[in-house]
Amino acid sequence: MLELDLQNASAANSPSEAEFRHWCELALRQRSADSELTIRLVDEPEARELNHTYRHKDYATNVLSFPADVPDELLDIPLLGDLVICVPVVAREAAEQGKTLEAHWAHLVIHGCLHLLGYDHIEDEEAAEMEGLEQQLLAELGHPDPYAGDE
């Protein structure tokens, strides 16, 4: 079962809690244990501050993943971590990339959830695995390959 804490600190329009839950459950279905995570929707100043503080990059990025780095035996809850998503950046990127807003939201939520599960895209082999899983899950939702045309 998924326990989702959705925090909306953005003035911009965003998907419904049901949509976020659906995308998270899809991304996390390989995990047999219960999962608890927070998604915080923010505007550019907060996203920029967090990206600067934790990644030393001085701009607002689309999604930041903060995996819970606490040994399971120290928690009574199945805490995966937090996602912080910058609503205006998601909207701008979708328009710039010619993607539907729904497809881009679904992609970024799935991408962030996979990071919480330990997937990464720093090394080419890891990137291929993570991107392949994203492509598969988005296809199940009826969305196109988010990486098409990235070559």
N, C-alpha and C positions, 0 to 999 in steps of 0.2 A: 504494500500500500504506500502511496505517496502522500506525504504531508508537505504541502506547499504554502509558504508564507509569501504572499505577493504584496510588495510595498511600492506604492505609486507616489513618487516624489516629483513627477514631471507634470507640467501643464499641458503637454501635447497629447494627442490621441494615441492610444495603444490598444492592443488586442484584449479580449476578455480573459478573465481568470480561467474559464473553461478551455479556451484555446491554449493558454500557457500550460495548463495541466495536461492536455492531450499531447502536446509536443514533448513535454518532460517525460510522461509515461512511455511514449514511444522510444525515446532515447535511452531510458533507464530499464527497459523491459528485460535486458540481458542480466540485470542484477536481480537475484532471487530474493534478497533481503528487502525489508521495508526501507524507504528512503525519506529523508527530510532535507529540504533545501529552501533557501530564500532567493527570490528574484526581486531585486530592487530596480525600479525604473527611474531614471534620473535625466536631468537636463545637462547641457554641456559643461557648465562650471564644475559640478560635482564629478562628472566623468573625467574631466581634465585633471582635477586635483588628485583623484584616486590613481589615474594612470601615471601621473608625475610621481606620486609618493611610492607606488609599488613597482612601477616598471621604468621609472626615470625617463619617461617620454612626456613631453609637454604639449599634449593635445588630447582632445576628447576622442576616445576610441569607441567602437560599437559595443563590444561586450568584454567584460573582465570576469574571470573565473577565480574564485577563492576556495580551493578545496579545504575541507576541514582537516587539519593536520593534528588530530588528536587520536591516540590509540583507542581502538574500540572498547577495550576493557575499562577505560576511564569514563565512558559515556553510557547513559541508559537509553540514549536515543540514537537512531541510525542516521546521524548527521553527515550529509555529503559535503555541504558547503554553501557558498553564496554565488549568485550571478548578479552582476551589475550591468544593466543595459541602458545605453544612452539613446533615448527615444528620438531626438532630432537627427542624430547621426544615422540611425537605422533608416529613417524616412529619406534622408538625403542620398544615402548609398543606393537604396532601392531605385530611386529615380535616375541617378547617374549610371547605374548598371543595367537599366532597362528591365528590372525584375519587378514582379508584383510585390506589394508591401507584405502581403501574407506569406509569400514564399521566402522573402528575406527574413522576416521575423521567425518563421519556423526554422530556417537554417541556423540563425544565430542562437536560438534557444537550444537546439539539438547540439550544435557545436560546443556551446558552453557546458551542457550536461555531460558530453563526452569528456571534456577536460576534467570535470569533477570525478569522473570514473577512472582517470589516469591516462587517458589518451593524450597524445601530443603531436605536434607537426614540425618539430625542429629538425629532426633527421628525415631524409627522403623516404626511408622505409616506413617510419612511423606516420609520416604525412600521407603516404599512399593508403595505409590501413585506415586512418581516421577519415580521410576524404571519401574512400570507398564506402564506408559505413554511412557517412552523411548522405552520399548520393543514393544509396539504397533506401534509407529511411525517408528521404524527401520524395523519392519515386513512389513509395507506398502512399504518400499523401497527395500524389498527383502533381508534384512540383518538378520542374526541370532540374537538370544537373547544375548546381550553383557554380561549378568550376568550368563549365563549357566556355571556351574562348579565352581561358586564362594562359594559354601557352605563349 
